[in-house]
Amino acid sequence: MNPLLTQALHDWPFAVWLRSAPLVYPTLEAIHIIAIAITFGSLWIVEMRLLGVRLSGLTGIDANTLAKATLPWTLLGFTLAAMVGSLMFLARASELIGNRAFLVKMLLLFTVATNAAILHSRGPLDASSAATRGQALFSVLLWIAIIICGRWIAYV
């Protein structure tokens, strides 16, 4: 990223306020974590169903029906996480742009989105398909890695 741009973002009064007001950044972090929990939780249910894991009360529900039911929660959580994450980035752009954990997290987010696009481009979810199960497992592992990278941002 252009150093002049990161400096301009760093000096922007809104970004200064985001990082310096006592309760703002911690509140953004808390909302971001809640949004990730909503996203991962709603995806987890569908991914486990696709992987054949017996979930209490959900084994009789078709994977497509379950995916359709959880989609609003997934989209809500992801949209909220992206919006709040963007504000968090804005507050610390000059630090984060060189943070390897942050950069890996962004790469993993791109990868998980690509995986989801490919999965859903094939049509209805088919829990009997090895490709679908493989992508479901890949998705779970990617999301776990995204969460780990998000935590490591503060420590690397």
MODELLER restraints for C-alpha pairs under 7 A, 6 or more apart:
rsr = mdl.restraints
at = mdl.atoms
rsr.add(forms.Gaussian(group=physical.xy_distance, feature=features.Distance(at['CA:6:A'], at['CA:93:A']), mean=6.11, stdev=0.5))
rsr.add(forms.Gaussian(group=physical.xy_distance, feature=features.Distance(at['CA:6:A'], at['CA:94:A']), mean=5.20, stdev=0.5))
rsr.add(forms.Gaussian(group=physical.xy_distance, feature=features.Distance(at['CA:7:A'], at['CA:94:A']), mean=6.69, stdev=0.5))
rsr.add(forms.Gaussian(group=physical.xy_distance, feature=features.Distance(at['CA:9:A'], at['CA:15:A']), mean=6.73, stdev=0.5))
rsr.add(forms.Gaussian(group=physical.xy_distance, feature=features.Distance(at['CA:9:A'], at['CA:90:A']), mean=6.64, stdev=0.5))
rsr.add(forms.Gaussian(group=physical.xy_distance, feature=features.Distance(at['CA:9:A'], at['CA:93:A']), mean=6.87, stdev=0.5))
rsr.add(forms.Gaussian(group=physical.xy_distance, feature=features.Distance(at['CA:10:A'], at['CA:16:A']), mean=6.84, stdev=0.5))
rsr.add(forms.Gaussian(group=physical.xy_distance, feature=features.Distance(at['CA:10:A'], at['CA:91:A']), mean=6.86, stdev=0.5))
rsr.add(forms.Gaussian(group=physical.xy_distance, feature=features.Distance(at['CA:10:A'], at['CA:92:A']), mean=6.85, stdev=0.5))
rsr.add(forms.Gaussian(group=physical.xy_distance, feature=features.Distance(at['CA:10:A'], at['CA:93:A']), mean=6.60, stdev=0.5))
rsr.add(forms.Gaussian(group=physical.xy_distance, feature=features.Distance(at['CA:10:A'], at['CA:94:A']), mean=6.38, stdev=0.5))
rsr.add(forms.Gaussian(group=physical.xy_distance, feature=features.Distance(at['CA:15:A'], at['CA:90:A']), mean=5.89, stdev=0.5))
rsr.add(forms.Gaussian(group=physical.xy_distance, feature=features.Distance(at['CA:15:A'], at['CA:91:A']), mean=4.51, stdev=0.5))
rsr.add(forms.Gaussian(group=physical.xy_distance, feature=features.Distance(at['CA:16:A'], at['CA:91:A']), mean=6.59, stdev=0.5))
rsr.add(forms.Gaussian(group=physical.xy_distance, feature=features.Distance(at['CA:18:A'], at['CA:24:A']), mean=5.90, stdev=0.5))
rsr.add(forms.Gaussian(group=physical.xy_distance, feature=features.Distance(at['CA:18:A'], at['CA:25:A']), mean=5.97, stdev=0.5))
rsr.add(forms.Gaussian(group=physical.xy_distance, feature=features.Distance(at['CA:18:A'], at['CA:91:A']), mean=5.53, stdev=0.5))
rsr.add(forms.Gaussian(group=physical.xy_distance, feature=features.Distance(at['CA:19:A'], at['CA:25:A']), mean=5.74, stdev=0.5))
rsr.add(forms.Gaussian(group=physical.xy_distance, feature=features.Distance(at['CA:19:A'], at['CA:91:A']), mean=5.33, stdev=0.5))
rsr.add(forms.Gaussian(group=physical.xy_distance, feature=features.Distance(at['CA:28:A'], at['CA:84:A']), mean=6.14, stdev=0.5))
rsr.add(forms.Gaussian(group=physical.xy_distance, feature=features.Distance(at['CA:28:A'], at['CA:88:A']), mean=6.91, stdev=0.5))
rsr.add(forms.Gaussian(group=physical.xy_distance, feature=features.Distance(at['CA:32:A'], at['CA:81:A']), mean=5.03, stdev=0.5))
rsr.add(forms.Gaussian(group=physical.xy_distance, feature=features.Distance(at['CA:32:A'], at['CA:84:A']), mean=5.94, stdev=0.5))
rsr.add(forms.Gaussian(group=physical.xy_distance, feature=features.Distance(at['CA:32:A'], at['CA:85:A']), mean=6.50, stdev=0.5))
rsr.add(forms.Gaussian(group=physical.xy_distance, feature=features.Distance(at['CA:35:A'], at['CA:77:A']), mean=4.42, stdev=0.5))
rsr.add(forms.Gaussian(group=physical.xy_distance, feature=features.Distance(at['CA:35:A'], at['CA:78:A']), mean=6.57, stdev=0.5))
rsr.add(forms.Gaussian(group=physical.xy_distance, feature=features.Distance(at['CA:35:A'], at['CA:80:A']), mean=5.87, stdev=0.5))
rsr.add(forms.Gaussian(group=physical.xy_distance, feature=features.Distance(at['CA:35:A'], at['CA:81:A']), mean=5.07, stdev=0.5))
rsr.add(forms.Gaussian(group=physical.xy_distance, feature=features.Distance(at['CA:36:A'], at['CA:77:A']), mean=6.15, stdev=0.5))
rsr.add(forms.Gaussian(group=physical.xy_distance, feature=features.Distance(at['CA:36:A'], at['CA:78:A']), mean=6.84, stdev=0.5))
rsr.add(forms.Gaussian(group=physical.xy_distance, feature=features.Distance(at['CA:36:A'], at['CA:81:A']), mean=6.10, stdev=0.5))
rsr.add(forms.Gaussian(group=physical.xy_distance, feature=features.Distance(at['CA:38:A'], at['CA:73:A']), mean=6.61, stdev=0.5))
rsr.add(forms.Gaussian(group=physical.xy_distance, feature=features.Distance(at['CA:38:A'], at['CA:74:A']), mean=6.62, stdev=0.5))
rsr.add(forms.Gaussian(group=physical.xy_distance, feature=features.Distance(at['CA:38:A'], at['CA:77:A']), mean=5.10, stdev=0.5))
rsr.add(forms.Gaussian(group=physical.xy_distance, feature=features.Distance(at['CA:39:A'], at['CA:73:A']), mean=6.77, stdev=0.5))
rsr.add(forms.Gaussian(group=physical.xy_distance, feature=features.Distance(at['CA:39:A'], at['CA:74:A']), mean=4.59, stdev=0.5))
rsr.add(forms.Gaussian(group=physical.xy_distance, feature=features.Distance(at['CA:39:A'], at['CA:77:A']), mean=4.64, stdev=0.5))
rsr.add(forms.Gaussian(group=physical.xy_distance, feature=features.Distance(at['CA:39:A'], at['CA:78:A']), mean=5.62, stdev=0.5))
rsr.add(forms.Gaussian(group=physical.xy_distance, feature=features.Distance(at['CA:42:A'], at['CA:70:A']), mean=5.64, stdev=0.5))
rsr.add(forms.Gaussian(group=physical.xy_distance, feature=features.Distance(at['CA:42:A'], at['CA:73:A']), mean=6.37, stdev=0.5))
rsr.add(forms.Gaussian(group=physical.xy_distance, feature=features.Distance(at['CA:42:A'], at['CA:74:A']), mean=5.62, stdev=0.5))
rsr.add(forms.Gaussian(group=physical.xy_distance, feature=features.Distance(at['CA:43:A'], at['CA:74:A']), mean=6.63, stdev=0.5))
rsr.add(forms.Gaussian(group=physical.xy_distance, feature=features.Distance(at['CA:46:A'], at['CA:63:A']), mean=6.59, stdev=0.5))
rsr.add(forms.Gaussian(group=physical.xy_distance, feature=features.Distance(at['CA:46:A'], at['CA:66:A']), mean=6.40, stdev=0.5))
rsr.add(forms.Gaussian(group=physical.xy_distance, feature=features.Distance(at['CA:46:A'], at['CA:67:A']), mean=5.81, stdev=0.5))
rsr.add(forms.Gaussian(group=physical.xy_distance, feature=features.Distance(at['CA:47:A'], at['CA:136:A']), mean=5.16, stdev=0.5))
rsr.add(forms.Gaussian(group=physical.xy_distance, feature=features.Distance(at['CA:49:A'], at['CA:63:A']), mean=6.33, stdev=0.5))
rsr.add(forms.Gaussian(group=physical.xy_distance, feature=features.Distance(at['CA:50:A'], at['CA:63:A']), mean=6.49, stdev=0.5))
rsr.add(forms.Gaussian(group=physical.xy_distance, feature=features.Distance(at['CA:50:A'], at['CA:127:A']), mean=4.73, stdev=0.5))
rsr.add(forms.Gaussian(group=physical.xy_distance, feature=features.Distance(at['CA:50:A'], at['CA:133:A']), mean=5.92, stdev=0.5))
rsr.add(forms.Gaussian(group=physical.xy_distance, feature=features.Distance(at['CA:50:A'], at['CA:136:A']), mean=6.63, stdev=0.5))
rsr.add(forms.Gaussian(group=physical.xy_distance, feature=features.Distance(at['CA:51:A'], at['CA:127:A']), mean=6.98, stdev=0.5))
rsr.add(forms.Gaussian(group=physical.xy_distance, feature=features.Distance(at['CA:51:A'], at['CA:133:A']), mean=5.45, stdev=0.5))
rsr.add(forms.Gaussian(group=physical.xy_distance, feature=features.Distance(at['CA:51:A'], at['CA:136:A']), mean=6.82, stdev=0.5))
rsr.add(forms.Gaussian(group=physical.xy_distance, feature=features.Distance(at['CA:63:A'], at['CA:125:A']), mean=6.53, stdev=0.5))
rsr.add(forms.Gaussian(group=physical.xy_distance, feature=features.Distance(at['CA:63:A'], at['CA:127:A']), mean=6.98, stdev=0.5))
rsr.add(forms.Gaussian(group=physical.xy_distance, feature=features.Distance(at['CA:64:A'], at['CA:124:A']), mean=6.54, stdev=0.5))
rsr.add(forms.Gaussian(group=physical.xy_distance, feature=features.Distance(at['CA:64:A'], at['CA:125:A']), mean=5.77, stdev=0.5))
rsr.add(forms.Gaussian(group=physical.xy_distance, feature=features.Distance(at['CA:89:A'], at['CA:96:A']), mean=6.85, stdev=0.5))
rsr.add(forms.Gaussian(group=physical.xy_distance, feature=features.Distance(at['CA:96:A'], at['CA:102:A']), mean=6.30, stdev=0.5))
rsr.add(forms.Gaussian(group=physical.xy_distance, feature=features.Distance(at['CA:99:A'], at['CA:153:A']), mean=6.82, stdev=0.5))
rsr.add(forms.Gaussian(group=physical.xy_distance, feature=features.Distance(at['CA:99:A'], at['CA:156:A']), mean=6.92, stdev=0.5))
rsr.add(forms.Gaussian(group=physical.xy_distance, feature=features.Distance(at['CA:101:A'], at['CA:149:A']), mean=5.17, stdev=0.5))
rsr.add(forms.Gaussian(group=physical.xy_distance, feature=features.Distance(at['CA:101:A'], at['CA:152:A']), mean=6.04, stdev=0.5))
rsr.add(forms.Gaussian(group=physical.xy_distance, feature=features.Distance(at['CA:101:A'], at['CA:153:A']), mean=5.16, stdev=0.5))
rsr.add(forms.Gaussian(group=physical.xy_distance, feature=features.Distance(at['CA:101:A'], at['CA:156:A']), mean=6.96, stdev=0.5))
rsr.add(forms.Gaussian(group=physical.xy_distance, feature=features.Distance(at['CA:102:A'], at['CA:149:A']), mean=6.67, stdev=0.5))
rsr.add(forms.Gaussian(group=physical.xy_distance, feature=features.Distance(at['CA:102:A'], at['CA:150:A']), mean=6.78, stdev=0.5))
rsr.add(forms.Gaussian(group=physical.xy_distance, feature=features.Distance(at['CA:102:A'], at['CA:153:A']), mean=5.69, stdev=0.5))
rsr.add(forms.Gaussian(group=physical.xy_distance, feature=features.Distance(at['CA:105:A'], at['CA:146:A']), mean=5.28, stdev=0.5))
rsr.add(forms.Gaussian(group=physical.xy_distance, feature=features.Distance(at['CA:105:A'], at['CA:149:A']), mean=5.52, stdev=0.5))
rsr.add(forms.Gaussian(group=physical.xy_distance, feature=features.Distance(at['CA:105:A'], at['CA:150:A']), mean=6.60, stdev=0.5))
rsr.add(forms.Gaussian(group=physical.xy_distance, feature=features.Distance(at['CA:108:A'], at['CA:142:A']), mean=6.49, stdev=0.5))
rsr.add(forms.Gaussian(group=physical.xy_distance, feature=features.Distance(at['CA:108:A'], at['CA:146:A']), mean=6.24, stdev=0.5))
rsr.add(forms.Gaussian(group=physical.xy_distance, feature=features.Distance(at['CA:109:A'], at['CA:146:A']), mean=6.97, stdev=0.5))
rsr.add(forms.Gaussian(group=physical.xy_distance, feature=features.Distance(at['CA:112:A'], at['CA:139:A']), mean=6.12, stdev=0.5))
rsr.add(forms.Gaussian(group=physical.xy_distance, feature=features.Distance(at['CA:112:A'], at['CA:142:A']), mean=6.29, stdev=0.5))
rsr.add(forms.Gaussian(group=physical.xy_distance, feature=features.Distance(at['CA:115:A'], at['CA:135:A']), mean=6.85, stdev=0.5))
rsr.add(forms.Gaussian(group=physical.xy_distance, feature=features.Distance(at['CA:119:A'], at['CA:132:A']), mean=6.81, stdev=0.5))
rsr.add(forms.Gaussian(group=physical.xy_distance, feature=features.Distance(at['CA:119:A'], at['CA:135:A']), mean=6.96, stdev=0.5))
rsr.add(forms.Gaussian(group=physical.xy_distance, feature=features.Distance(at['CA:126:A'], at['CA:132:A']), mean=6.43, stdev=0.5))
rsr.add(forms.Gaussian(group=physical.xy_distance, feature=features.Distance(at['CA:127:A'], at['CA:133:A']), mean=6.48, stdev=0.5))
